Amino acid sequence: MAKIFVDNQQYTVRDGQNLLQACLSLKMDLPYFCWHPAMGAVGACRQCAMTQYQDENDNRGRLIVACMTPVSDGMRVSIQQPAEQEFREQVIGALMTHHPHDCPVCAEGGECHLQDMTVMAGHSVRHYKGKKTTFENQQLGPLIKHEMNRCITCYRCERFYKDYAGGTDLSAQASKNHVYFGRQSDGTLQSEFAGNLVEVCPTGVFTDKPFGDHYSRKWDLQSAPSICQHCAVGCNTSVSERYGSVRRVTNRFNAHLNSYFLCDRGRFGFGFVDSEQRQRDIYLHGKKTDWRDADLITLLKDKNPWLGIGSSQASLEDNFCLQQLVGPENFCPTLDPQQEDLLSRHMTILQQWPQASLAQMEQADAIVILGEDVNNSAPRIALSIRQALLNNAREQAEKLRVPAWQDAAVRALAPHNPVHLAYFGYGTNTLSELATIKVLCDPKHAAEQGFMLANLLSGQAPSPKAHKVDPQIQQLAQILKNAKQPLIITGWSAGHPALLAAASNIRNALAQLKPEQDESMLCIVPPDTNTLGLGLLAQQGGLSGQQLAQRLTHNTCNLMVLDHTQAAFNEQLTKLGASANHLVRLTQLRAGHKNELTLPLSTFSESSGSQLNYQGLIQSHIPATKPSGQCMPGWQWLVNIGKLTGHALGNMTNLGQLRDNICLHYPQLVAHWLSDPHGQMALQTPRTSGRTAMLANQTVHEPKPFAESLAPYKQSMEGTIAGDNGEQSLAYSWSPGWNSNQSNHKFKDEYLNGPLTAQKGVLCISANPSKQWVNWQMDWSKVNKAKWQLLPMQKVFGSDSLSLHALPIAQLKVQAQIVMSAAQAQSLKLQAGQLVSCDDNPLLFQVVISSQVPKSSLLIYAPADQYFPLTHCDALILATQEQTQAYRAQLANLTGTQEAQKQAQHTRFLTQDQTIPIRFIQGAN
């Protein structure tokens, strides 16, 4: 620690950080632009000028730039002297020379970092009277809007997009007053992290395009802390609404998970909440009804046994209530036998080895990816891996005594010594391209290589067969032996349980190498947001998918199903529903089943809920807006059904009682819900305007602030901005004088901590490291006799079923593809871009040619909203001319439909904002 003097006031700060960082940690208001806590400083703007004095007798001092000056013990500086204040005002004046004065119409207005710093620096009068430099803006796709004239040349966008996220299609061009940040030509930004430019840019150069289509100022938005619903990482987000419609999702800082950045699927995939496909009313046999319907009551009171199917897309509370209502012995977590095996294996491994957080992954000095396309299954993890690959360059900078916040230049000059990344798998993605060791193989062979690697690390580890060891595997074993913090990553995307077993054995072998200093890390990526929550409940026993089907076939049983949106599940449910006596479905989106009772569910933005992320860490979200129509949380529907049928579940009257009941079964959760926000939470900023006029065309009475029915806390305008957990429960980012998202440093003990602190939160599955090995199983070696095996692929925009109901993501959806090698294409006389079908399946696939296809295999990708059950293929059938024309017409019609949806959505929001009141059903009668 170092003692410094700021305006003759003594402070103790962490040694080694830069002066700007230290001042922000002390809650001082010091303007800045180019510095960013995740990317360090480049000294481009000179806005954070301060005066440094030699000693207490020096009255003159010299100007310094705080972001480029390291803290030293005894340092004496000033932040309030006239000289530096005048200098900062002149810097702002220079930056505003070519900046348009369009704040009233700028989408960044009211949360603009440039506005904050202009006011803070005292610049209020435009001095420059000449013509401003102007640029032509670019069309950057459906997610980002471009307004280059607002640029102040801080270089943040390029530093994030190219250096941090690895994008290649955006850069700084030209020079001096003509520097242009954009693409070589118009086109959609290719990085799945492009949406972060909206928050990284301190002005309005890059803005949220979907938000602009139905825009509200920040101070008129109601926001709530939430959790991303589109993968298993559990990124912390803030959901903002206006007049009952969700307007945007922004990043909510979590030091161990998403930090400052979200992937675009998480940022823009919320549109299913306001989709035209939302189920907002009760339907019985295809007809709209209500809870008092006599036929509905008769159906629910049916005395035949009820079976339940849980959902990894539903909350822990919803799944728990369904399990208790039908009984644990009648509860089925998943219908897919392959996913049952994966879930069972995954839960076993979680009890043996803890899962690394994203921040811990960034410390890795050797990485092994075993058969998992993490770029598409969990993009935010891939971003952290990319940061870990620079650790050797960071060590080089440290040897040169260059601090971490100033090492960008050294890292740029030393990229040829990356952290070793071994990639076992197939297909092309950014991580496989960065791999230093790459083994092209299918999941079975990847698992075999993993088992052999574990055996090389520890002779006690079982090996599948006496295979000849690949020299690359021997090289990798030596790399892992020398590494201090190696990281092993695998997951579910390849659909092979042996991959999980191999990763577990490698982790076990690494632990035995250094039993006293074991810092090895493991990460297994499940497919959905609450997969492990479902696995936690499945530990109490229950039905397999096969057992469920047998019960329905041979007995008179009713079926109750929680929300699923995958096309594959809906296809299976259609078959099962035909055998069920009664089928009751609780869903957010219309599923197309007529012969059933459908109960409309509240979405994550309309109700409280909890989920377990890939670490087994429980996280909760709270609603930002009221449920619409007859929608209610799943647990509330199930409690009401319990009341109707006389089940003990019906004795619970609120969410707090439900969570107390869950804690009786899982005592480890008590600590989590004790730390949840209690009392009042402010969901609107102190600047909120016009609340009393929102419904003035309908009623003169002031509407009450929204309060979630039966919740253990109160939502209001007057509550605390941050709860006991600091930024963990931060609904929005605001502090006096800091309206932009840069204000989140006001809610931290120290801005950008040095050593990684322990992760907060409650792990529902405690890991007790063990020496248990997994043996290779014979069924893992099965080989299909078909001509080609089909290996599954995923896409960021297309493999998640919920986000496909968001119009911006639907516009980016990748159509079905089949990927083959050039030799395969030549032998089949196929060319890239042609359309083919597999065997008798009607789905058409576009041919893609790649060198990253294993022998005797084809890579297959089908969007989540299209059903494709095949795992192998005997024949590829070229589409006829009529089929090709119909396919192209369908795509053209889809594009037209999307444009129509966009116009209809915009009109609907205007109509809803102006005239339609929000109806909210408190509960069932």
N, C-alpha and C positions, 0 to 999 in steps of 0.2 A: 504494500500500500504506500501511497505517496501523499504528502501534505502539500497542498497548493493554496495560494491566496488569490481570490477573485474579488476585486474592488475592496481590498484590505480585509476581507472576511476569510477565515481559514476553513478549509474543507479537507476531508480525507477521501481519496479516490483510489481506484485500482491502478496500479502502475502498469505502463505499457500501452494503455489505450490512447486514442488521440484526444486532443483537448475539446473538440466539439462534442464527442461522445461523452466525455466527463461532465461537461456543462449541462447536456440534456439529461444525464442521469441525476444531476442535482436540481432538476426541474427549472432550469433557467431558460429564458426565451432568447435564443440565439439563432438568427436566420441562417438558412442553408438551402442549397438546391442539389448539387451534384452528388453529395454523399448519400449513401444508402447503407443501412446496417448489414445487409446481406452481400453487398458488393464493394464495400469500402469507399475510399476517396480517390479522386483524380485531380482535385483542385481546379476544376474547370470554371467555376463561377465566381470565386473570391468573395462570396457573400458572407461567409462566417468570419470576417475580419475582427481581430481583437488587438489590443495593445499589450506587449510583453515588456516588463521592466527587469533590469539587471538585478536590482536589489531594492530594499525599502527606501533608499536615498535617491533612486532614479525617478525623476518627475516627468521626464520626456517620453521615454520608452520608444518602441518601434512597432510598426504594424506587422502582424503575422496572420496567417490563414489557419484557423483553428483545426480544420479537418486534416491538415497536413503537418500538424505539430504534435509530437508525442508529449505526454505528460511526464514531468520530471519532479523529483522531490524538491520542495522549496520554490517552485515556479510562482512568479507573481504576474498576474495579468489583470486586464480591465475589460469590461464589456459595456461600460456606460460612459466612457470618455467622449467628448465631442468629436475628436479626430476620427475614431473608428465608426462612430454613428454617421458622420458625414460621408465617410468612405462607403459604408454599406448603402446609404441612400443613393450615392452616385452610381454604384454597381446596379442597383435596381433600375435607376434611370436609363443606364446603358442597355440593360436587358429589355426594357420597355420601348426602346427606340423603334423596333420593327414589330412590336406586339400589337395586335388589333385591340381596340378598346370595346370589346364585344361581350363583356361580362353579363349583361342582362339576357343575352340569347345563347350564351355558351353553356353547354351541358355540364361543364365542370363548375359553374358558378355556385357559390355557397359552400363548396367543399374543395376549393382550389388552393393548393399550397402556394402558388404564386400570389394569390390575393392575400393570404395570411402573411407572407413575408413582406409584401409591399406595404401593408399597414404597419407591420412590426418595424420595418426600416424607416418609416416616416415619409415615403414617397407618395405625394398626393397630387402633384401638378405635372402635366406633360410639358417637358422642356423642348423636345425635338419637334420642329415644325415642318420638316421635309417630308418627301414621299417615303412611304414604307416599302420594304422589299416584300413582294407577294409571290406565292407559289400556287401551282395547281395541285389540288388534292388527288389522292388515289382511291380507287375502289379496292378495299382490302378484304372483301368477303362479307358474310352475314353477321359477323360477330363484332368487328371493329370499324369505327368510323374515323376518318382521317381528316385533320384540319391543320395542315403544316404551318400556316401563318402564325399559329400561337406558340411556336417553338422558341425556347430560350437557350438552346444548344447546351443542355446539361449532360448529354450523352448517356443518360440513364437507360433509355430505350435500347440502344445498341448494346450497351454493356450487359443488360439482362438478356436480351434476345439471343445475341451471338455468344457471349462469353459464359453466361450462366446457364441458359437453357439449351444452347447448342443449335439454335436456328440458323439457317444459311441464307434466307431470302429477304432479310431486312438489314440495312446498313446505312452508315453515314456516307453521303455523296457530296461532291463539290467542296468548297472551302470558304473561309471567311464568312461574310454576311450571307452567303448563298448556300450554306450547309443544308442538306436535305436528308431527312431520315425517312426512308421508305424502301420500296422494292424497285427493281429495274423497270418494271412495268406493272400495270394494274393486275390484280389477282388475289385470291384468298391466301392469307398468311398460312404457311404450312405447319408451323409449330403448334402442338396441342397446348402450349402455354402462352399463346399470343394474347389471351385475355388479360394477363397480368400487366400488359402495357398500360391498361386503363388506370391501374393503381400505382404503377411505377412512375408514370409520367407526372411531373408536378404541375403541369398546366393541362389544357384541353386538346392536345394534339391527337391523342388516341382516346376515344370515348366509347362507352358501352352502347353499341348500336341497337340491340333489342330494347334496352332501357329507354333510349331516345324515342322509340316508337310510341311509348306511353309514359311520358316523362313526368317526374315530380322533383321538386327541389329537395335536397337532403333533409332540411328541417321540417318538411311536411310528411316525411316517411315515418312509419312506425316500424321499428326493427326489433328483432329478437335473436338471442344466441341460438344457434342450431348446429346440426351435424350433416355433412354431405351424405346423400342417399345413393350415390352412383358407383361406389366400390367399397372395398373392405378397409381402406386406410382410416376412414373416420375423420377427415379433415374438418376443422372447426370453421364454421361460417356464420355470417349474419344474414338473416332473411329480412328483407324490407318490403312493406306493403303500403298500399294507398287505396282507400275506398273498397277494401275487401279483396283486392287482386294483388298478387305478388309481383313486384316490379323488378327486383334484382336480388342477386346473391353476391356478397362480397367476402373477402378473406377475413377471418377472425384469428388473430395471432395465437399460435400454440407452439411453444419452443421446441417440443419433441416431435410434433407431427408436421403440419403443413407450414409452420413458420410464417413467412410473408407471402406465400404463393399457392395458388390453386391451379388445377388443370382446367381446360376449357369445358370439359364434360361436367365437372362439378360446378363451374361458375354459371354456365348457360343452360344446363339441363333441367332446370326447375319448371319448365313450361308445362309439364303435365298437370301441374296444380290448377292452371287456368284453362286447360285443354277443353275443346268441345267434346272430347270423349269421356269427360268426368261423369261418374255415376253420382247423381245428386239426389235421387229419390229411391224409395223402396219399390221394387218390382216383384210381383207374384205372377208366375206363368206369363211373363211378358207384358203385364198390365200394371200401370202405376197404382200404388195403394198407400196405406199408412199403417201405423203400428196397431191401430184398433181394429183392423180387418179381422173378421171372425175366422176366415179360412187360414189366414196367417197364424193366428193363435192356435188353431187346431193342428196345423202342420208342426209347429214348434213343440206342442205338447204330445206329439206322437210317442207312444210307449216303447217302440222298437229301439234297439241299441243305436247310439250315435257314435260315429267314428269321426275323427278330426284330422285334417291335413294342415300342418303348420306352414309357415312361409319365412324364408330368409330375408324377404323384403318388408316384413312386418316387425313391429317393435317387440321387445322382450315382454312387455306387459300384455300385448295382444296374444302372443303365443302361449304365455303362462295361463291366461284365462281360458283359452280354448283347451289346453291340456287338462286343466282342473275340471272344466265343464263336462268333457267326454270321459275323463279318467286317463291317467298316464298310460294304462295298458291299451287304450284305444286311440292313442295319439301317434300319428305318423309324421316324422320330420320331413321326409322327402320321398318322392315316388321313384327316383332314378337309382337303380342298384349300384351303378358306378359311383354316384355321389354319396351313397350310404357308406361304401368302402372308404372313400376319401375322407368323409366326416369322421368316421370311427378312428382311422389312422391319425388324422390331424389332432383330434382331442387327446389321444394317447401321447403324442409327441409334446403337446402343450403342457402336459403334466410332468414332462421330463426336462424341457429346455425353455427358458424365457425367450420371447421374441423381441428382437431389437427394434427400438424406435427409429424414426427417420433420421433424427439428429445423431443417434449412435451410429447408424449406417454411414453417415458422412465422415466418420472417423476411421473407416476401414482402410487397411493397407494391403489387402488381397481379397478378391471377390470371385465367387463361383456361382454362376447362374445355371441351374440344373433344369432344363426343359420347360422354363416358364417365360412366356412373352410378356415380361413385366411392363414394357412400353405401352401395351394396350390393356392389360388387365388391371394395372395400378400405376398410372402415369406418374403420380407424385413420388412413388418409390423410385422410379427410374430417374427422376430429376435429382434425387438425393444421391443415387449411385454415381451420377455424372459428377457431382461435387467431390465424391470420394476419389475419383480417378485423378484428381488434381493434387492429391495429398503429397506426392513425391515432389512436385513443383513447390508446394508450400514449405516443405522441409528444406528445399534448396534456398528459398527466400529467408527462412529462419537462420540458416547457417551464415547468410550474408548480413544478418542482423536487420533485416527489413521486416517491420511489424506486419501482422496479418491484414490490417486494414489498409495497407499501402503496397501490397505485394502483387497487384494486378500486372504490372510491367514485367516483373520477374517470371510470373506464371506464363505470360505470353511468350517470353523468350526461352522457356524451358518446358515445352510440351512434349518433348521426345522421350521422356522418362515417366510414362504414366504408371499409376498403380496397376498391378496385373489384374486383368479381368479374364476369366475363363468362361466361355459360353458353350454349353452343350445344348444343341437343339437345332431348329430349322427355321427357315424364313429370314427375311431381311428386316431389321429395325436398327435404330441408332445405336443401341448398346452392343448388338452383335457386330456392327461395323467398327466399334471402338475396342473390341476384344483383342487381347494379345495372344490368347490361346483360343482357338475356335474349332469345335468338333461338330461337324454336320452329321446329325443322327436323328432317328425317330425316338419317341419317349422311352420305348423298351431299352434301346441301346444306350440312351442317356442314363437311365437308371443303372444299367449294368456297369457303365463306366464309373458312376458314382460309388457303387459297391466296391469296385476294384480300387478306387482312390482311397476309400476308407481303409481297405486292407493294406495298402501301401503305407498309410499313416500309422496304422496299428495292426500288427500281425494277428491280433485276436479278432478283428472284424471279419465276419463271414464274407466270402466271395462267391458269386453265382456259379462260375465254372472255371476251368483252367484255361482261360483265354490268354492270348498273347497280349501283354501290356503295351499299350501305345506309348511311344517315347514322350508324347505331349503330356500324358497322364503322370509319368514319372517326373517330368519337369514341374508339373503343377504340384505334386506332392512335396517336392523340395521347397517350392515357393511358400506353401502353406506352413511348412515346418518352421520357416524363417520369419513368418509374419507374426506380428504382435496382436493384431485385431482382425483376423480374417472373418469374412462374411459369407455365409452360404444362403442362397435364395432358391426357392422352388415354389410350386403352387399347383393350383387345380386346372389351369387352362388347357393342359395337354390331356387331362382326364386319366392319369395313370397313378394309382396309389404307390407303385414302386418308387416313384420319384421322391415322395415324401419319406419313405423308409430309407432310401439312400442318403438323403440330406441328414436324417437323424443319425445314421451311422457315421457320417463324416463329422458331424458335430461331436459325437461321442469320442471319436478317435482324436480330434483336436483337444478335447478336454483331458484326455489321458497323456497327451504330449507334455502339457504344462499344468499339472493338477493344482499347483499352488498359485499360479498366475494366469489362470484361464480367462482370457478376454475375448474369446471367439464369440461370434454372433450367428444367429439363425433367424430366418424370416420365411414363413410359409404364407402364401397369398391365397385366401379363399375367394370365391366369386362374388358374393353379395355383401351388402352392408351389415346384415345381422346373421350371417351363416353360423358364427360361433355361438351366438345367443341361442340359436336353435339346437346346436350341439350340446350346450349346457343343459337344456331341458331333456334332450334325448338320453342323457346319462341316467335318467330315472327309468329307462326302459320304454317299450312301446312297440308299434307295429312297423315292419318293413313294408316297402311298397308292394312286394309280392304277397305278403300276408294280408294286407289291406284289400287287394284285388280278390283274393280267395274268400275273405269274409263277405265281401259284397256279392260274390257270385253264388255262394252256397248258403247264405243266411239273409234274412230280411233285415237290412240295416239302413240307417240314414247317414248322410255324409254332410259334414260341415267343413268348409274350406276357407282358409285365410287368403289374403290378397296375393296373387301371382300375376305377372304380366308377360312372362315368357311364352312364345308360341309353342314350344315343345311341351310345356306343362299343360297348356290349354288343350292341346291335342290329346294328351293322356287323360285329362279330366273328362273330355267328351265321351271317351270309352267307358270310364268308370261311372260317370253319371247315369249311363243307361242301365247299370246294374243296381243303382241306389234306389231305395224306396222314396226318399226325399233328398233333394240336394239344396243346401243352403250355402250361399257364397257371400263373403264379406269382401268388397272390392272398392278400389278407388276409381277404376276405369271400366267402361262398359266392355264386357267380354263376349257378348253375342249369344249367351245361353238363354233360351226362352223357358224351358221347362224346369224352372228352379225359383227359389226365393233369393233375391239379391238385396243385400243390405249395403247402403252407401257408406264408405269409410271417409273419415277426415284424413287429409294428407299430413305430412310432417310439418307443414307450415300452419296447420290448423289445430294441432293437438300436441300435448306432451307425450314423450316416449323415450325409451332407452334402447340402446343397441350395444353389442360387443364388437369392437374392431378386430383387426387381424392379430393383435396382441392379446386379445381377451380382456382388453380394457373397456370398462363400461362407461358409456357417455350418454348424456341426456340432452334433449332439445325441448324447447318450449315454443308455443305457437306465437306467430306474429299477427294472425288474423282470425276472424271468426269462421267456423264451418258454415258452409252455405247449404241451402236446401234442407234436406233431412239427414245430412251427414253427421256422424258421430265417430269418436274413436272406437276402434275395434273392441277394446276391453269394455267399453261402456255398453255396446250392443250385447256382448256376451254376459255381462252382469245383469242386464235387463232380461235376457233369456233365462238366466238363472233364477231371477225373481218369478218369472212366469211359470217355470217348471218346478219350483220349490227346491232348487239346488242350493247348497250352502254358499256357493259363489254369490248368490243374490243378496246375501247379508251385508255385503260391502256397499258403502254409500259414496265413497270418494276415492280419488287417486291415492291419497296418503294411506288409507286403509289397505288398498290393493298392494302398495309397495311394502307395507308392513307384513302383509301375508307372504309376499315373495321372499322377504328377508327371513321368514321362519324356515323356508326351505334352503335358502342360500344366505347364511349369516354374514358372509364377506361383503354383501351389498350394503349393509347398514352404514358403513363409513361413507359410501358414495352419496346416498340420499340425505345423510346428515349434512353433507357439504353443499348440497344443492341450494339454490337461492331460496330464501324464505323472506317473509315480509313483503315489501314493495320493491318492484324493479321498474326503473324508468325505461319505457320502450320508445319514448319520443324525446327529442332534444328540447332543451329549455327555450329554443327559438321557434318551436312549433307555432304555426300561424293558421288561422282559419278553421280551427276545429269546430267552433260554434256555428260556422256557416256551411259545413259539409252537406247537411241535409236541409238547408234552408228552404229549398223548393218543395219540401214535403212536410216539415214540421218546424215550429219556432222553438221547440224545446232543445236544449243542449244535450247531445247524446252522451251517455256515460262512457268513460274509458272502457275498452274491451277488457273483460276479465274471464279467463278460462273457467268453465263450469267445473266445480268440485276440485280445483287445483289447490295444493298446499301453499300457495303464494299468491300475491296480488300484483297485477300489472297496472301501471298508472303512468302519468306524466311526472309525478312528483317523487317517485322512488329513487333509489340509488342507481347510479350509472353502472358501477361495478360492484359485485358482491364480495363475499369473503375470499373468493378465489382469484381476485384481481381480474386479469384479462380473460380468465377462463369463462366468466359470466358477463363479459362486456357485450352489451346489446349493439352498440354503435361506437364509433370512434369520434369523440368530441371533447375538447377542453377549451376554456376561455382563451381566445386568440389563436386556437389551432382547430380549424374546421375540417381539414383534410384528414386522410387516414394516417398521416404522419403523427397525429396526436396520440397514437397508442403508446408512445414512450412515456406519457404522463402517468400511465397505470402500471409501470414496472419499477421494481426496486432499483434496477440498474439497466441501462439501455445496452443491449448486446453484451451479455455476460461473457466472461472469458472461458474458464473451465465449464464443461457441461454439467449442469446441475441435475439432481435426481428427478426422474419423471414423476409428476403428480398424478393421482388417480388411483382407482381401485381395480386390481386385476381379479377377475372372477375365477380364473383358473390358475392356481398357484403351481409353479414349476419347482420340482425337487430333482435336481440333476441326478441321473442314475447311469450305471454302466451297462444297461440292458441293450443288447444288440438285436437287430431285426434280421432274420434269415430270409434269403431269397425264396420266393414261393413259385411253385410250378406254374400256376395260372398266369403269372406275370410273363411267362415265356411263350404263351400261346401265339401262334402265327396264323393269320387268315390265309386261306387257300385262294382267295380272290386274286384277280390280276393286279390290282393296286389297293393298298391300304390308304384310307383317307385320314389325313392328320388335320385336326381342327386349328383354325386360325381365328384371331380376334382383331377387332378394329376399335380404336378409341371412339369413333363416331359410327356406331352400328351394332356393337355387341352388348350394349346396355339397353334393356327394353324400356325403362322409364324415360330416359333422356330422348328417345326417339319420338316421344310425344311433345317435345319442345321444338317449335318451328325452326329456330336457328340451327339446332343439331340435325333435324330432319333434312335441312338443306345441304348439310355436309355429309350425310349418310353415304357410306360406300356400298355400292350394289354388290350382289353375290359374285364371288370370284372362285376360280379354280386355278391353282398355280402349278405349273409343271416345268421340267427342265427343257432346254432347247432340243436335246436328243429325243425326249418323249414327244414333243410337239412335231418334230420332223418325221418321226416314225408314224405318227397319227395324221400327218398332213394337215396340221392345224396351225393357225397363225394367231398372234396376240390380238385380242379384241373380238375374236369370233365368239359365238354363243354355243354352249354345249349343255347337255343334260346328262346326269349319271343314272345308268340303268333305266328304270321305269319312273324315276322321280320327275315330276313335271317342272320343278324349279330350274330356271336357266341360269347358267354361270358364265361369266365373261372370262375368257382365257387370258392368263398372265404368264409370262415366261420369266423364269428366275433360275439362277445357278444354285440357290440355297434350298434345293429339294432333295431329300434322301432317296436312295435307290428304292425302286418298287413302291413309290409313294406318290400321292398327289396331295397338295395342300388345299384345304377346302374352307371357305368362309361363307357363311350365310347370316344375314342380319338377324337380330334377335326377334324381329316381328315376322320372320318367315320360317316355317317348319321344315327341317331337313334331318331325318333320323339316321341316314346311312353312315356306316363306319368303314365300309369297303366298297369297291366298285369293280365290276367286270367289263363294263362297256361305256365308252363316252359316245354320245349321239349328237352329231352336229345338228343345230337347229335349222329348221326349214326356212325358206325365204319368208313365208307367212308368219312364222313364229318370231323371226327377227324384226319384221316390220311391226308386229304387235308389241314386241318388247320396247322398241324405240318409241312407239306411240304412247305406251304406258309411261315411260320416263318423261316424255314431253308433257303428258297430261299431269304427271306428278309435279313437275316444275310449275305448271300453270295453277295447279291446286294449291301449291305452297304460296304462290303469290296471292291467290284469292283468299287463302287463310290469313295471310298477313294483313290484307286489307280488312277482312272481316273482323280479325282480332282487334285491329286499331279502332274500327267503328264500334265494336262491342265494348271496348274499354271506355270510349268516350260516352257511350250510352249509359254504361254502368256507373261511371263517375257522376253523371248528371242526374239520372232519374231513378235508378233501380235501388230500392232499399235492400239491406242484407237481412235475410231471415236466419234466425239461429234457434235450433231446437235444443233446449237444455237437457232433455232426457226423454226416455220413453214413458208413456203413461201406464 
